[in-house]
Amino acid sequence: MTDEPTRAERAQPHPFLRQALFLLGILLIIVSPLVGAIPGPGGVIVFAAGLGLVLKYSGWAKRQYVRFKRAHPNKGRWADWGMRRPSARRRETIMRERDAAEAAAAQAGMYIPAERDEEPTSGPGPGN
């Protein structure tokens, strides 16, 4: 066995740098209401940057975010979309493919029960 670090170990920044970036994210989240008072979308951008840093460098924050997404799937989907997460694009692609398959099956006269983890929607639309 060699004592060389693995690829994953080399990709991790120094613990001090991780803590500094985490604290910078917290600072950006705290400052975002002050920046939001200035005309323009600055507060939203600053908050998103801070949230991104906190989620990237804090295991506790990631767990809380996952709990939030499970409790509120639609809000979690919007947050993923806003942060341009690859999982959001992957999930949207899967949903589009599933919708297309269901539409094709409905057009052919076949019934396919929907197995979705989504909250029921209210208001006008198919199925309501």
MOPAC internal coordinates of N, CA, C and O (Angstrom, degrees):
PM7 1SCF
backbone

  N    0.0000 0     0.00 0     0.00 0    0    0    0
  C    1.4406 1     0.00 0     0.00 0    1    0    0
  C    1.5276 1   109.26 1     0.00 0    2    1    0
  O    1.2310 1   121.84 1   -37.23 1    3    2    1
  N    1.3191 1   114.09 1   142.77 1    3    2    1
  C    1.4614 1   118.50 1   176.92 1    5    3    2
  C    1.5171 1   109.10 1  -100.28 1    6    5    3
  O    1.2310 1   121.54 1   -21.60 1    7    6    5
  N    1.3063 1   114.65 1   158.40 1    7    6    5
  C    1.4588 1   120.04 1   179.91 1    9    7    6
  C    1.5255 1   111.97 1   -94.89 1   10    9    7
  O    1.2310 1   120.32 1  -164.42 1   11   10    9
  N    1.3239 1   117.00 1    15.58 1   11   10    9
  C    1.4607 1   119.88 1   179.36 1   13   11   10
  C    1.5203 1   109.85 1   -73.20 1   14   13   11
  O    1.2310 1   120.21 1   -37.38 1   15   14   13
  N    1.3365 1   117.20 1   142.62 1   15   14   13
  C    1.4685 1   119.50 1   178.51 1   17   15   14
  C    1.5340 1   110.37 1   -69.73 1   18   17   15
  O    1.2310 1   121.25 1   -30.48 1   19   18   17
  N    1.3086 1   115.21 1   149.52 1   19   18   17
  C    1.4699 1   120.12 1   178.17 1   21   19   18
  C    1.5222 1   109.02 1   -73.84 1   22   21   19
  O    1.2310 1   121.21 1    -9.87 1   23   22   21
  N    1.3048 1   115.30 1   170.13 1   23   22   21
  C    1.4527 1   120.99 1  -179.20 1   25   23   22
  C    1.5390 1   110.84 1   -60.61 1   26   25   23
  O    1.2310 1   120.55 1   138.27 1   27   26   25
  N    1.3520 1   116.55 1   -41.73 1   27   26   25
  C    1.4647 1   120.46 1   179.54 1   29   27   26
  C    1.5209 1   111.43 1   -64.71 1   30   29   27
  O    1.2310 1   120.39 1   142.08 1   31   30   29
  N    1.3247 1   116.86 1   -37.92 1   31   30   29
  C    1.4651 1   120.04 1   178.95 1   33   31   30
  C    1.5250 1   111.19 1   -67.86 1   34   33   31
  O    1.2310 1   120.18 1   143.08 1   35   34   33
  N    1.3351 1   117.27 1   -36.92 1   35   34   33
  C    1.4653 1   120.40 1   178.87 1   37   35   34
  C    1.5247 1   110.90 1   -69.49 1   38   37   35
  O    1.2310 1   119.80 1   149.64 1   39   38   37
  N    1.3328 1   117.99 1   -30.36 1   39   38   37
  C    1.4595 1   121.72 1  -176.95 1   41   39   38
  C    1.5249 1   112.17 1   -74.81 1   42   41   39
  O    1.2310 1   119.70 1   159.17 1   43   42   41
  N    1.3391 1   118.18 1   -20.83 1   43   42   41
  C    1.4606 1   121.51 1  -179.82 1   45   43   42
  C    1.5258 1   109.77 1   -75.31 1   46   45   43
  O    1.2310 1   120.48 1   -50.68 1   47   46   45
  N    1.3376 1   116.68 1   129.32 1   47   46   45
  C    1.4638 1   118.10 1   175.87 1   49   47   46
  C    1.5330 1   110.45 1   -70.37 1   50   49   47
  O    1.2310 1   121.36 1   -15.40 1   51   50   49
  N    1.2765 1   115.00 1   164.60 1   51   50   49
  C    1.4641 1   122.08 1   179.27 1   53   51   50
  C    1.5363 1   108.87 1   -56.04 1   54   53   51
  O    1.2310 1   119.49 1   -37.52 1   55   54   53
  N    1.3400 1   118.59 1   142.48 1   55   54   53
  C    1.4756 1   120.59 1  -178.79 1   57   55   54
  C    1.5353 1   113.52 1   -54.84 1   58   57   55
  O    1.2310 1   120.00 1   143.77 1   59   58   57
  N    1.3150 1   117.61 1   -36.23 1   59   58   57
  C    1.4610 1   119.66 1   177.53 1   61   59   58
  C    1.5247 1   110.96 1   -64.29 1   62   61   59
  O    1.2310 1   120.53 1   138.25 1   63   62   61
  N    1.3269 1   116.59 1   -41.75 1   63   62   61
  C    1.4601 1   120.87 1   178.83 1   65   63   62
  C    1.5292 1   110.65 1   -64.95 1   66   65   63
  O    1.2310 1   120.34 1   139.31 1   67   66   65
  N    1.3394 1   116.95 1   -40.69 1   67   66   65
  C    1.4729 1   120.62 1   177.44 1   69   67   66
  C    1.5289 1   110.52 1   -60.10 1   70   69   67
  O    1.2310 1   120.25 1   135.25 1   71   70   69
  N    1.3281 1   117.13 1   -44.75 1   71   70   69
  C    1.4666 1   120.88 1  -179.98 1   73   71   70
  C    1.5301 1   111.22 1   -66.24 1   74   73   71
  O    1.2310 1   120.95 1   140.32 1   75   74   73
  N    1.3247 1   115.78 1   -39.68 1   75   74   73
  C    1.4620 1   119.52 1   179.40 1   77   75   74
  C    1.5289 1   110.88 1   -64.15 1   78   77   75
  O    1.2310 1   120.19 1   137.65 1   79   78   77
  N    1.3369 1   117.24 1   -42.35 1   79   78   77
  C    1.4624 1   120.19 1   179.06 1   81   79   78
  C    1.5244 1   111.48 1   -68.78 1   82   81   79
  O    1.2310 1   120.27 1   144.15 1   83   82   81
  N    1.3296 1   117.10 1   -35.85 1   83   82   81
  C    1.4639 1   120.75 1   175.72 1   85   83   82
  C    1.5269 1   109.99 1   -62.19 1   86   85   83
  O    1.2310 1   120.31 1   132.62 1   87   86   85
  N    1.3403 1   117.01 1   -47.38 1   87   86   85
  C    1.4654 1   120.62 1   179.40 1   89   87   86
  C    1.5296 1   111.91 1   -65.02 1   90   89   87
  O    1.2310 1   120.04 1   144.79 1   91   90   89
  N    1.3294 1   117.52 1   -35.21 1   91   90   89
  C    1.4556 1   120.64 1   174.75 1   93   91   90
  C    1.5319 1   110.28 1   -62.24 1   94   93   91
  O    1.2310 1   120.45 1   139.17 1   95   94   93
  N    1.3327 1   116.75 1   -40.83 1   95   94   93
  C    1.4632 1   120.52 1   177.04 1   97   95   94
  C    1.5180 1   111.83 1   -61.98 1   98   97   95
  O    1.2310 1   120.25 1   136.11 1   99   98   97
  N    1.3305 1   117.13 1   -43.89 1   99   98   97
  C    1.4755 1   121.37 1   177.12 1  101   99   98
  C    1.5298 1   109.70 1   -60.80 1  102  101   99
  O    1.2310 1   120.58 1   135.94 1  103  102  101
  N    1.3220 1   116.50 1   -44.06 1  103  102  101
  C    1.4615 1   120.74 1   179.52 1  105  103  102
  C    1.5316 1   110.70 1   -61.30 1  106  105  103
  O    1.2310 1   120.04 1   137.32 1  107  106  105
  N    1.3200 1   117.52 1   -42.68 1  107  106  105
  C    1.4674 1   120.34 1   179.61 1  109  107  106
  C    1.5260 1   111.08 1   -64.14 1  110  109  107
  O    1.2310 1   120.05 1   140.93 1  111  110  109
  N    1.3304 1   117.52 1   -39.07 1  111  110  109
  C    1.4650 1   120.39 1   178.20 1  113  111  110
  C    1.5300 1   109.95 1   -64.75 1  114  113  111
  O    1.2310 1   120.20 1   139.08 1  115  114  113
  N    1.3260 1   117.21 1   -40.92 1  115  114  113
  C    1.4690 1   121.04 1   179.89 1  117  115  114
  C    1.5289 1   111.11 1   -66.95 1  118  117  115
  O    1.2310 1   120.10 1   141.86 1  119  118  117
  N    1.3225 1   117.42 1   -38.14 1  119  118  117
  C    1.4648 1   122.12 1  -176.84 1  121  119  118
  C    1.5295 1   112.06 1   -79.00 1  122  121  119
  O    1.2310 1   119.37 1   160.45 1  123  122  121
  N    1.3095 1   118.80 1   -19.55 1  123  122  121
  C    1.4664 1   120.92 1  -173.69 1  125  123  122
  C    1.5291 1   114.21 1   -57.14 1  126  125  123
  O    1.2310 1   117.78 1   141.84 1  127  126  125
  N    1.3475 1   121.84 1   -38.16 1  127  126  125
  C    1.4730 1   118.12 1   176.24 1  129  127  126
  C    1.5347 1   112.88 1   -63.84 1  130  129  127
  O    1.2310 1   120.42 1   146.65 1  131  130  129
  N    1.3206 1   116.81 1   -33.35 1  131  130  129
  C    1.4661 1   119.38 1   177.98 1  133  131  130
  C    1.5260 1   110.72 1   -68.16 1  134  133  131
  O    1.2310 1   120.60 1   138.59 1  135  134  133
  N    1.3102 1   116.45 1   -41.41 1  135  134  133
  C    1.4646 1   120.71 1   178.38 1  137  135  134
  C    1.5297 1   109.34 1   -69.90 1  138  137  135
  O    1.2310 1   120.54 1   149.07 1  139  138  137
  N    1.3391 1   116.57 1   -30.93 1  139  138  137
  C    1.4612 1   120.62 1   179.33 1  141  139  138
  C    1.5130 1   112.95 1   -65.67 1  142  141  139
  O    1.2310 1   119.96 1   157.18 1  143  142  141
  N    1.3317 1   117.69 1   -22.82 1  143  142  141
  C    1.4621 1   120.76 1   178.67 1  145  143  142
  C    1.5291 1   111.56 1   -70.32 1  146  145  143
  O    1.2310 1   120.42 1   157.17 1  147  146  145
  N    1.3090 1   116.81 1   -22.83 1  147  146  145
  C    1.4591 1   121.45 1   177.81 1  149  147  146
  C    1.5323 1   107.30 1   -77.55 1  150  149  147
  O    1.2310 1   119.45 1   -41.13 1  151  150  149
  N    1.3190 1   118.66 1   138.87 1  151  150  149
  C    1.4724 1   119.72 1   179.91 1  153  151  150
  C    1.5277 1   111.71 1   -57.60 1  154  153  151
  O    1.2310 1   121.37 1   -40.10 1  155  154  153
  N    1.3136 1   114.98 1   139.90 1  155  154  153
  C    1.4574 1   121.19 1  -179.80 1  157  155  154
  C    1.5148 1   110.92 1   113.72 1  158  157  155
  O    1.2310 1   120.61 1    -4.71 1  159  158  157
  N    1.3166 1   116.43 1   175.29 1  159  158  157
  C    1.4707 1   120.24 1  -175.63 1  161  159  158
  C    1.5223 1   113.92 1   -87.45 1  162  161  159
  O    1.2310 1   119.08 1  -159.46 1  163  162  161
  N    1.3053 1   119.35 1    20.54 1  163  162  161
  C    1.4635 1   122.51 1  -174.38 1  165  163  162
  C    1.5075 1   114.68 1   -58.04 1  166  165  163
  O    1.2310 1   119.76 1   139.73 1  167  166  165
  N    1.3407 1   118.07 1   -40.27 1  167  166  165
  C    1.4564 1   120.84 1  -178.12 1  169  167  166
  C    1.5129 1   112.55 1   -62.06 1  170  169  167
  O    1.2310 1   120.83 1   140.37 1  171  170  169
  N    1.3289 1   116.02 1   -39.63 1  171  170  169
  C    1.4719 1   120.18 1   179.78 1  173  171  170
  C    1.5219 1   109.96 1   -66.36 1  174  173  171
  O    1.2310 1   120.52 1   137.55 1  175  174  173
  N    1.3112 1   116.61 1   -42.45 1  175  174  173
  C    1.4662 1   120.88 1  -178.67 1  177  175  174
  C    1.5258 1   110.50 1   -66.19 1  178  177  175
  O    1.2310 1   120.38 1   136.67 1  179  178  177
  N    1.3247 1   116.88 1   -43.33 1  179  178  177
  C    1.4646 1   120.71 1   179.76 1  181  179  178
  C    1.5258 1   109.96 1   -64.71 1  182  181  179
  O    1.2310 1   120.18 1   137.07 1  183  182  181
  N    1.3514 1   117.25 1   -42.93 1  183  182  181
  C    1.4644 1   120.68 1   178.64 1  185  183  182
  C    1.5259 1   110.75 1   -62.35 1  186  185  183
  O    1.2310 1   120.08 1   135.84 1  187  186  185
  N    1.3306 1   117.44 1   -44.16 1  187  186  185
  C    1.4660 1   120.77 1  -179.96 1  189  187  186
  C    1.5300 1   111.09 1   -62.79 1  190  189  187
  O    1.2310 1   120.32 1   139.30 1  191  190  189
  N    1.3237 1   117.00 1   -40.70 1  191  190  189
  C    1.4745 1   119.98 1   178.57 1  193  191  190
  C    1.5292 1   110.07 1   -64.26 1  194  193  191
  O    1.2310 1   120.36 1   137.01 1  195  194  193
  N    1.3228 1   116.91 1   -42.99 1  195  194  193
  C    1.4621 1   120.28 1   178.76 1  197  195  194
  C    1.5240 1   111.86 1   -64.71 1  198  197  195
  O    1.2310 1   120.53 1   136.41 1  199  198  197
  N    1.3342 1   116.60 1   -43.59 1  199  198  197
  C    1.4550 1   120.39 1   178.69 1  201  199  198
  C    1.5238 1   110.97 1   -62.56 1  202  201  199
  O    1.2310 1   120.43 1   139.59 1  203  202  201
  N    1.3256 1   116.79 1   -40.41 1  203  202  201
  C    1.4574 1   120.26 1   177.96 1  205  203  202
  C    1.5221 1   112.28 1   -60.90 1  206  205  203
  O    1.2310 1   120.45 1   136.59 1  207  206  205
  N    1.3339 1   116.74 1   -43.41 1  207  206  205
  C    1.4668 1   120.29 1   178.69 1  209  207  206
  C    1.5285 1   111.26 1   -65.77 1  210  209  207
  O    1.2310 1   120.47 1   137.62 1  211  210  209
  N    1.3210 1   116.71 1   -42.38 1  211  210  209
  C    1.4707 1   119.88 1  -178.81 1  213  211  210
  C    1.5278 1   109.82 1   -64.90 1  214  213  211
  O    1.2310 1   120.18 1   135.43 1  215  214  213
  N    1.3338 1   117.26 1   -44.57 1  215  214  213
  C    1.4663 1   119.98 1  -179.25 1  217  215  214
  C    1.5242 1   112.16 1   -66.76 1  218  217  215
  O    1.2310 1   120.21 1   147.96 1  219  218  217
  N    1.3205 1   117.21 1   -32.04 1  219  218  217
  C    1.4589 1   119.44 1  -178.94 1  221  219  218
  C    1.5290 1   112.30 1   -73.92 1  222  221  219
  O    1.2310 1   120.32 1   145.03 1  223  222  221
  N    1.3256 1   116.99 1   -34.97 1  223  222  221
  C    1.4599 1   119.28 1  -171.26 1  225  223  222
  C    1.5230 1   114.81 1  -111.72 1  226  225  223
  O    1.2310 1   119.29 1  -168.73 1  227  226  225
  N    1.3325 1   118.95 1    11.27 1  227  226  225
  C    1.4532 1   120.73 1   179.27 1  229  227  226
  C    1.5313 1   110.63 1  -133.26 1  230  229  227
  O    1.2310 1   120.73 1   -63.06 1  231  230  229
  N    1.3189 1   116.22 1   116.94 1  231  230  229
  C    1.4594 1   120.87 1   177.28 1  233  231  230
  C    1.5184 1   111.72 1   -64.56 1  234  233  231
  O    1.2310 1   120.28 1   141.54 1  235  234  233
  N    1.3462 1   117.08 1   -38.46 1  235  234  233
  C    1.4568 1   120.63 1   179.07 1  237  235  234
  C    1.5264 1   110.67 1   -62.56 1  238  237  235
  O    1.2310 1   120.17 1   135.77 1  239  238  237
  N    1.3414 1   117.29 1   -44.23 1  239  238  237
  C    1.4631 1   120.96 1  -179.88 1  241  239  238
  C    1.5296 1   110.63 1   -64.37 1  242  241  239
  O    1.2310 1   120.14 1   142.21 1  243  242  241
  N    1.3252 1   117.33 1   -37.79 1  243  242  241
  C    1.4699 1   119.81 1   177.83 1  245  243  242
  C    1.5179 1   110.72 1   -62.24 1  246  245  243
  O    1.2310 1   120.21 1   136.94 1  247  246  245
  N    1.3421 1   117.21 1   -43.06 1  247  246  245
  C    1.4713 1   120.37 1   179.55 1  249  247  246
  C    1.5247 1   110.94 1   -63.65 1  250  249  247
  O    1.2310 1   120.38 1   138.62 1  251  250  249
  N    1.3380 1   116.89 1   -41.38 1  251  250  249
  C    1.4654 1   119.94 1   178.57 1  253  251  250
  C    1.5248 1   110.77 1   -64.80 1  254  253  251
  O    1.2310 1   120.25 1   141.36 1  255  254  253
  N    1.3180 1   117.13 1   -38.64 1  255  254  253
  C    1.4649 1   121.67 1   179.15 1  257  255  254
  C    1.5242 1   110.78 1   -65.06 1  258  257  255
  O    1.2310 1   120.09 1   138.90 1  259  258  257
  N    1.3280 1   117.43 1   -41.10 1  259  258  257
  C    1.4623 1   121.21 1   178.31 1  261  259  258
  C    1.5290 1   109.69 1   -64.49 1  262  261  259
  O    1.2310 1   120.05 1   138.31 1  263  262  261
  N    1.3365 1   117.51 1   -41.69 1  263  262  261
  C    1.4690 1   119.99 1   176.70 1  265  263  262
  C    1.5205 1   111.02 1   -61.06 1  266  265  263
  O    1.2310 1   120.08 1   137.78 1  267  266  265
  N    1.3151 1   117.46 1   -42.22 1  267  266  265
  C    1.4593 1   122.09 1   178.11 1  269  267  266
  C    1.5290 1   110.46 1   -61.66 1  270  269  267
  O    1.2310 1   120.54 1   135.40 1  271  270  269
  N    1.3365 1   116.57 1   -44.60 1  271  270  269
  C    1.4645 1   120.18 1  -178.67 1  273  271  270
  C    1.5223 1   111.64 1   -64.80 1  274  273  271
  O    1.2310 1   120.09 1   143.56 1  275  274  273
  N    1.3237 1   117.43 1   -36.44 1  275  274  273
  C    1.4664 1   120.15 1   178.70 1  277  275  274
  C    1.5211 1   111.12 1   -69.83 1  278  277  275
  O    1.2310 1   120.47 1   144.16 1  279  278  277
  N    1.3282 1   116.71 1   -35.84 1  279  278  277
  C    1.4608 1   120.31 1   179.80 1  281  279  278
  C    1.5296 1   111.75 1   -76.00 1  282  281  279
  O    1.2310 1   120.35 1   148.78 1  283  282  281
  N    1.3293 1   116.94 1   -31.22 1  283  282  281
  C    1.4663 1   121.85 1  -176.90 1  285  283  282
  C    1.5300 1   109.28 1  -133.87 1  286  285  283
  O    1.2310 1   119.78 1  -102.01 1  287  286  285
  N    1.3436 1   118.03 1    77.99 1  287  286  285
  C    1.4702 1   119.35 1  -174.32 1  289  287  286
  C    1.5266 1   114.05 1   -59.36 1  290  289  287
  O    1.2310 1   119.75 1   141.36 1  291  290  289
  N    1.3209 1   118.09 1   -38.64 1  291  290  289
  C    1.4666 1   118.77 1  -177.92 1  293  291  290
  C    1.5240 1   111.53 1   -67.71 1  294  293  291
  O    1.2310 1   120.09 1   139.28 1  295  294  293
  N    1.3279 1   117.44 1   -40.72 1  295  294  293
  C    1.4686 1   120.06 1   178.09 1  297  295  294
  C    1.5245 1   110.68 1   -68.01 1  298  297  295
  O    1.2310 1   120.35 1   142.06 1  299  298  297
  N    1.3294 1   116.94 1   -37.94 1  299  298  297
  C    1.4565 1   120.47 1   177.05 1  301  299  298
  C    1.5175 1   111.86 1   -64.30 1  302  301  299
  O    1.2310 1   120.66 1   143.36 1  303  302  301
  N    1.3318 1   116.34 1   -36.64 1  303  302  301
  C    1.4629 1   120.71 1   178.04 1  305  303  302
  C    1.5169 1   110.24 1   -64.00 1  306  305  303
  O    1.2310 1   120.52 1   137.17 1  307  306  305
  N    1.3422 1   116.62 1   -42.83 1  307  306  305
  C    1.4581 1   119.91 1   178.24 1  309  307  306
  C    1.5275 1   111.29 1   -65.10 1  310  309  307
  O    1.2310 1   120.45 1   140.25 1  311  310  309
  N    1.3147 1   116.75 1   -39.75 1  311  310  309
  C    1.4708 1   120.19 1   179.16 1  313  311  310
  C    1.5238 1   110.40 1   -64.52 1  314  313  311
  O    1.2310 1   120.18 1   136.15 1  315  314  313
  N    1.3299 1   117.26 1   -43.85 1  315  314  313
  C    1.4692 1   120.40 1   177.70 1  317  315  314
  C    1.5198 1   110.63 1   -61.24 1  318  317  315
  O    1.2310 1   120.82 1   137.02 1  319  318  317
  N    1.3247 1   116.04 1   -42.98 1  319  318  317
  C    1.4606 1   120.11 1   179.50 1  321  319  318
  C    1.5202 1   110.01 1   -62.48 1  322  321  319
  O    1.2310 1   120.62 1   136.53 1  323  322  321
  N    1.3321 1   116.42 1   -43.47 1  323  322  321
  C    1.4605 1   120.23 1  -178.99 1  325  323  322
  C    1.5196 1   113.23 1   -64.75 1  326  325  323
  O    1.2310 1   120.78 1   147.25 1  327  326  325
  N    1.3422 1   116.12 1   -32.75 1  327  326  325
  C    1.4617 1   119.80 1   179.64 1  329  327  326
  C    1.5301 1   111.55 1   -89.58 1  330  329  327
  O    1.2310 1   120.31 1  -176.78 1  331  330  329
  N    1.3277 1   117.01 1     3.22 1  331  330  329
  C    1.4702 1   122.83 1   177.84 1  333  331  330
  C    1.5268 1   111.81 1    56.74 1  334  333  331
  O    1.2310 1   120.92 1  -138.30 1  335  334  333
  N    1.3203 1   115.85 1    41.70 1  335  334  333
  C    1.4655 1   120.00 1  -178.36 1  337  335  334
  C    1.5247 1   110.29 1   -75.16 1  338  337  335
  O    1.2310 1   119.51 1   -39.62 1  339  338  337
  N    1.3387 1   118.53 1   140.38 1  339  338  337
  C    1.4664 1   120.86 1   177.52 1  341  339  338
  C    1.5187 1   112.20 1   -59.06 1  342  341  339
  O    1.2310 1   120.18 1   147.11 1  343  342  341
  N    1.3243 1   117.25 1   -32.89 1  343  342  341
  C    1.4632 1   119.20 1   179.97 1  345  343  342
  C    1.5234 1   110.85 1   -64.14 1  346  345  343
  O    1.2310 1   119.92 1   147.73 1  347  346  345
  N    1.3241 1   117.75 1   -32.27 1  347  346  345
  C    1.4662 1   120.55 1   178.80 1  349  347  346
  C    1.5273 1   109.98 1   -67.87 1  350  349  347
  O    1.2310 1   120.44 1   136.30 1  351  350  349
  N    1.3165 1   116.77 1   -43.70 1  351  350  349
  C    1.4776 1   119.09 1   178.48 1  353  351  350
  C    1.5155 1   110.97 1   -64.60 1  354  353  351
  O    1.2310 1   120.50 1   138.61 1  355  354  353
  N    1.3245 1   116.65 1   -41.39 1  355  354  353
  C    1.4671 1   120.92 1   179.53 1  357  355  354
  C    1.5283 1   110.20 1   -63.22 1  358  357  355
  O    1.2310 1   120.31 1   135.47 1  359  358  357
  N    1.3329 1   117.02 1   -44.53 1  359  358  357
  C    1.4568 1   121.53 1  -179.64 1  361  359  358
  C    1.5323 1   111.27 1   -64.03 1  362  361  359
  O    1.2310 1   120.16 1   138.53 1  363  362  361
  N    1.3318 1   117.31 1   -41.47 1  363  362  361
  C    1.4633 1   120.97 1   178.49 1  365  363  362
  C    1.5287 1   111.18 1   -63.86 1  366  365  363
  O    1.2310 1   120.36 1   140.32 1  367  366  365
  N    1.3282 1   116.92 1   -39.68 1  367  366  365
  C    1.4614 1   120.49 1   178.11 1  369  367  366
  C    1.5279 1   110.63 1   -63.42 1  370  369  367
  O    1.2310 1   120.29 1   136.30 1  371  370  369
  N    1.3151 1   117.06 1   -43.70 1  371  370  369
  C    1.4691 1   121.02 1   179.01 1  373  371  370
  C    1.5196 1   110.11 1   -63.08 1  374  373  371
  O    1.2310 1   120.11 1   137.60 1  375  374  373
  N    1.3420 1   117.40 1   -42.40 1  375  374  373
  C    1.4709 1   119.92 1   179.84 1  377  375  374
  C    1.5227 1   111.22 1   -64.86 1  378  377  375
  O    1.2310 1   119.90 1   139.44 1  379  378  377
  N    1.3273 1   117.79 1   -40.56 1  379  378  377
  C    1.4716 1   120.19 1   178.34 1  381  379  378
  C    1.5215 1   111.28 1   -63.68 1  382  381  379
  O    1.2310 1   120.70 1   136.98 1  383  382  381
  N    1.3460 1   116.28 1   -43.02 1  383  382  381
  C    1.4684 1   119.56 1   178.64 1  385  383  382
  C    1.5277 1   111.04 1   -63.19 1  386  385  383
  O    1.2310 1   120.40 1   138.59 1  387  386  385
  N    1.3341 1   116.84 1   -41.41 1  387  386  385
  C    1.4655 1   120.82 1   179.32 1  389  387  386
  C    1.5315 1   110.61 1   -64.84 1  390  389  387
  O    1.2310 1   120.44 1   137.46 1  391  390  389
  N    1.3478 1   116.76 1   -42.54 1  391  390  389
  C    1.4632 1   120.19 1   178.38 1  393  391  390
  C    1.5248 1   111.22 1   -63.18 1  394  393  391
  O    1.2310 1   120.55 1   140.15 1  395  394  393
  N    1.3398 1   116.55 1   -39.85 1  395  394  393
  C    1.4609 1   119.81 1   178.97 1  397  395  394
  C    1.5271 1   110.71 1   -65.65 1  398  397  395
  O    1.2310 1   120.25 1   139.46 1  399  398  397
  N    1.3360 1   117.14 1   -40.54 1  399  398  397
  C    1.4716 1   120.38 1   178.70 1  401  399  398
  C    1.5257 1   110.69 1   -65.70 1  402  401  399
  O    1.2310 1   120.07 1   139.65 1  403  402  401
  N    1.3327 1   117.47 1   -40.35 1  403  402  401
  C    1.4569 1   120.38 1   178.40 1  405  403  402
  C    1.5197 1   111.15 1   -65.86 1  406  405  403
  O    1.2310 1   120.29 1   140.00 1  407  406  405
  N    1.3331 1   117.05 1   -40.00 1  407  406  405
  C    1.4636 1   120.55 1   178.88 1  409  407  406
  C    1.5264 1   110.64 1   -64.98 1  410  409  407
  O    1.2310 1   120.83 1   138.52 1  411  410  409
  N    1.3354 1   116.01 1   -41.48 1  411  410  409
  C    1.4716 1   119.40 1   178.84 1  413  411  410
  C    1.5264 1   110.17 1   -65.58 1  414  413  411
  O    1.2310 1   120.12 1   140.48 1  415  414  413
  N    1.3192 1   117.37 1   -39.52 1  415  414  413
  C    1.4617 1   120.87 1   179.33 1  417  415  414
  C    1.5203 1   110.57 1   -67.77 1  418  417  415
  O    1.2310 1   120.14 1   140.99 1  419  418  417
  N    1.3267 1   117.33 1   -39.01 1  419  418  417
  C    1.4612 1   120.48 1   178.52 1  421  419  418
  C    1.5240 1   110.65 1   -66.40 1  422  421  419
  O    1.2310 1   120.55 1   142.59 1  423  422  421
  N    1.3154 1   116.55 1   -37.41 1  423  422  421
  C    1.4554 1   120.56 1   179.30 1  425  423  422
  C    1.5268 1   110.42 1   -68.06 1  426  425  423
  O    1.2310 1   120.37 1   147.16 1  427  426  425
  N    1.3332 1   116.90 1   -32.84 1  427  426  425
  C    1.4620 1   120.80 1   178.87 1  429  427  426
  C    1.5299 1   111.47 1   -81.61 1  430  429  427
  O    1.2310 1   120.38 1   174.17 1  431  430  429
  N    1.3415 1   116.89 1    -5.83 1  431  430  429
  C    1.4504 1   120.18 1   177.95 1  433  431  430
  C    1.5204 1   113.93 1    89.24 1  434  433  431
  O    1.2310 1   119.90 1  -166.52 1  435  434  433
  N    1.3133 1   117.80 1    13.48 1  435  434  433
  C    1.4609 1   121.49 1   179.13 1  437  435  434
  C    1.5261 1   108.47 1   -97.15 1  438  437  435
  O    1.2310 1   120.32 1   -29.83 1  439  438  437
  N    1.3258 1   117.00 1   150.17 1  439  438  437
  C    1.4573 1   121.95 1   177.46 1  441  439  438
  C    1.5196 1   108.80 1  -106.77 1  442  441  439
  O    1.2310 1   120.59 1   -55.10 1  443  442  441
  N    1.3221 1   116.47 1   124.90 1  443  442  441
  C    1.4606 1   121.67 1   176.39 1  445  443  442
  C    1.5209 1   106.58 1  -123.40 1  446  445  443
  O    1.2310 1   119.76 1   -63.45 1  447  446  445
  N    1.3382 1   118.06 1   116.55 1  447  446  445
  C    1.4671 1   118.82 1   178.77 1  449  447  446
  C    1.5230 1   110.71 1   -67.39 1  450  449  447
  O    1.2310 1   121.12 1   -41.33 1  451  450  449
  N    1.3111 1   115.46 1   138.67 1  451  450  449
  C    1.4658 1   120.85 1  -179.54 1  453  451  450
  C    1.5206 1   109.41 1   -80.73 1  454  453  451
  O    1.2310 1   120.76 1   -48.45 1  455  454  453
  N    1.3301 1   116.15 1   131.55 1  455  454  453
  C    1.4635 1   122.30 1   176.16 1  457  455  454
  C    1.5110 1   107.29 1  -118.53 1  458  457  455
  O    1.2310 1   120.76 1   -92.86 1  459  458  457
  N    1.3306 1   116.15 1    87.14 1  459  458  457
  C    1.4561 1   120.22 1  -176.41 1  461  459  458
  C    1.5023 1   110.46 1  -122.05 1  462  461  459
  O    1.2310 1   121.39 1   -26.74 1  463  462  461
  N    1.3146 1   114.94 1   153.26 1  463  462  461
  C    1.4534 1   122.01 1   178.34 1  465  463  462
  C    1.5220 1   111.35 1   -97.65 1  466  465  463
  O    1.2310 1   120.08 1  -163.16 1  467  466  465
  N    1.3221 1   117.45 1    16.84 1  467  466  465
  C    1.4501 1   120.86 1  -173.68 1  469  467  466
  C    1.5169 1   110.61 1   -88.00 1  470  469  467
  O    1.2310 1   121.77 1   -22.51 1  471  470  469
  N    1.3343 1   114.22 1   157.49 1  471  470  469
  C    1.4550 1   120.02 1   172.66 1  473  471  470
  C    1.5213 1   108.11 1   -75.59 1  474  473  471
  O    1.2310 1   119.83 1   -33.78 1  475  474  473
  N    1.3217 1   117.93 1   146.22 1  475  474  473
  C    1.4620 1   118.16 1   176.21 1  477  475  474
  C    1.5253 1   110.16 1   -65.15 1  478  477  475
  O    1.2310 1   121.20 1   -38.28 1  479  478  477
  N    1.3130 1   115.31 1   141.72 1  479  478  477
  C    1.4500 1   119.78 1  -179.93 1  481  479  478
  C    1.5087 1   108.66 1   -94.71 1  482  481  479
  O    1.2310 1   120.92 1   -24.07 1  483  482  481
  N    1.2998 1   115.85 1   155.93 1  483  482  481
  C    1.4569 1   119.72 1   176.15 1  485  483  482
  C    1.5072 1   107.98 1  -119.72 1  486  485  483
  O    1.2310 1   121.03 1   -22.09 1  487  486  485
  N    1.2964 1   115.64 1   157.91 1  487  486  485
  C    1.4600 1   120.29 1   179.72 1  489  487  486
  C    1.5087 1   110.68 1   105.07 1  490  489  487
  O    1.2310 1   121.26 1     5.45 1  491  490  489
  N    1.3278 1   115.20 1  -174.55 1  491  490  489
  C    1.4640 1   119.31 1  -177.12 1  493  491  490
  C    1.5254 1   110.78 1   -68.98 1  494  493  491
  O    1.2310 1   121.60 1   -29.91 1  495  494  493
  N    1.3010 1   114.55 1   150.09 1  495  494  493
  C    1.4453 1   119.10 1   178.55 1  497  495  494
  C    1.5024 1   110.32 1   147.53 1  498  497  495
  O    1.2310 1   120.06 1    -7.08 1  499  498  497
  N    1.3200 1   117.48 1   172.92 1  499  498  497
  C    1.4470 1   120.02 1  -179.59 1  501  499  498
  C    1.5238 1   110.82 1   -65.03 1  502  501  499
  O    1.2310 1   120.41 1   -45.02 1  503  502  501
  N    1.2817 1   116.82 1   134.98 1  503  502  501
  C    1.4552 1   121.20 1   177.15 1  505  503  502
  C    1.5113 1   113.55 1    90.14 1  506  505  503
  O    1.2310 1   119.51 1   175.82 1  507  506  505
  N    1.3370 1   118.54 1    -4.18 1  507  506  505
  C    1.4747 1   120.58 1   179.26 1  509  507  506
  C    1.5009 1   109.86 1  -113.47 1  510  509  507
  O    1.2310 1   120.10 1   180.00 1  511  510  509

